[in-house]
Amino acid sequence: CHRLTQSLILDVLLVKYDFNLLQVVFSDESTIAVLDDRVQSVRRRPGEEFQPDCLQKTVKFPQKIMVWGAISVHGTSRLHIVEGMMNQTKYIEVLRGRLLPQVTEWYGDRPWIFQQDSAPCHTAKSVKKWCADNGVELLPWAGNSPDMNPIESLWCLLKNEIHEVPITTKKQLIERLIEVWFHSDRIKDLCRTLIRGMPKRVQALKSAKGGQTDY
């Protein structure tokens, strides 16, 4: 039901914002680990299963970072690495220090609308008041609709690219994150493709009556 409502909301936005969501800014937080936690397959001959080069090393408590980012048809936003857990106070600072300067650069005086999920730190009264006081129009969003947000697909590619090189420390992870986020041609291309593909994403969700889609 929530997903179907979201598809109807976005369907209206497709008309309101020139059928391309050119003025919608999608945002999210994501957690990235020092070690790649994806399942990987290894080809090996009989008797080699315990050889070091056929095993993937893991650690019990891998180092991770939480990062906030946003995307629009113009590309990726300023990035923010969250210290500790995100709360409403930290989130307002992210909106003030990262979001507002970025949308000013992207849109100038033209209208835009901001998407965020329904995490408690996003929907706190203090955050809603700050947005209202600073002219940030919020896109209504269901509490559980990950396949509706195109940035989820970007996080996946980002993590894959980050771990194309060996990373063993948190410092290396942050440096690699910044390099890929701001300088990867694949990230830039996918960003534009995802935003411009929103009409198809919305239609797929509507066709699935709010159920699972390929996205």
Secondary structure, 3 states (H helix, E strand, C coil): CHHHHHHHHHHHHHHHCCCCCCCEEEEEEEEEECCCCCCCCCCCCCCCCCCHHHCCCCCCCCCEEEEEEEEECCEECCCEEECCCCCHHHHHHHHHHHHHHHHHHHHCCCCCEEECCCCHHHHCHHHHHHHHHCCCCEECCCCCCHHHCCHHHHHHHHHHHHCCCCCCCHHHHHHHHHHHHHHCHHHHHHHHHHHHCHHHHHHHHHHCCCCCCCC
